[in-house]
């Protein structure tokens, strides 16, 4: 088998994602990540020579349109900030939301 995830790996990933995980969840997730990577390893071994990449399978197409601004539905900067409790130099001021 390829790469084996450990509880330490899960701890690191959870820290990066700012998601709290219990000790039991770390063990379960480590096993799940390892299984997922084993499947990815199997898929990487599949012979795809001569196979065109598939970007979507529904046949739907994106419809493009020109961006048109409807001025009757927009606020000026002053109107947008009118009821804001705190502003500074034309911007909303909010309390810090990051701990680190």
Secondary structure, 3 states (H helix, E strand, C coil): CCCCCCHHHHHHHHHHHCCCCCHHHHHHHHHHHHHHHHHHHHHHCCCCCCCCCCCCCCCCCCCCCCCCCCHHHCCCHHHHHCCCCCEECCEECCCCCCCC
